[in-house]
Amino acid sequence: MHARREEFREEQCLQCRHQLDPGKLQATKNLLVQLSTTQPGILDSAGIQANEWAPLLRMAIESMRGSFAASGAEKRRFIEAVLNHMEAAGTITEWQFVGQKQRQDYRVTLPDERVVSIEAKGCGDGNNMGIWDRPRWADEFVIWSQCPESLQHEPGEGVWSALATRIISKVIAEEVVVDCFVFFDGRCGSELRRCPKNRSHGVEEDLRPRASDIPGQDGGSWMPPPCVYLLPRSVADPSTNPVPPLHSLDTCRFAAAMLRAFNVPTQDAPAETHWARVHAENRSDGRYYQVIIGSDLANPRQLVVGRWKRLRRD
């Protein structure tokens, strides 16, 4: 049983960790909740009665939650700065914003004239991670997650929630392929989310200040390469395609273009690439699937082996 628990540590989907001490979260909550008792003078100076503090605190948290979350404008700024950088580097030829009704969608053309659709999303555990459509015109379809202001859970937990809980279940149920998942935002390579990647890769130019107001780790401007996850090339089917083949950097060319733009040499790119393999099988009570997330295409290494789950849409 112990070994089984060890192979299901969701945070292992990514190496990076937030630098805040999780133990201080409870201390911060206690500080706020008990403020009326421990620091009544602070409330008095603001004209707040002790019996008003609890409901006012809840109201304040609800009001502040939206302002703390990264806005759509911030996310759009980040993606467009990265796409501009890729265009300047020659790994894409052009891009267009084609979003509507608060959807952050992009149409990107690669040098070989392949057309890529990018749908921008927030945190992996958000409900909108399961709301997307692959355009008919897309040769490749990419979902790009940004979660710069959510520090309670480790980045890998968000990746697992996005892929195993939301995206892949929809892929199987609706029989539509997502080729690549990207986790990349302005918090990557910052003091609160230090990046363990090779510092010889990435960008040291003015990309970070153009993309985000979050300073880089160690006071620098380094922007690390993005975390890209290659997904299966076809839909998992228990009878006809129980373990669909994964994309490669040759078949999912947007992922390769991103890595090249961030100065990852061709020989190093497989080691910088993650993947999500899917297994499917029929059981007496319905279809089941299993997700395995790993890294390195040349020497595959499993990071998280998921439990078999029944497809809820059956």
Disulfide bonds with the S-S distance in Angstrom:
Cys123-Cys147 1.85
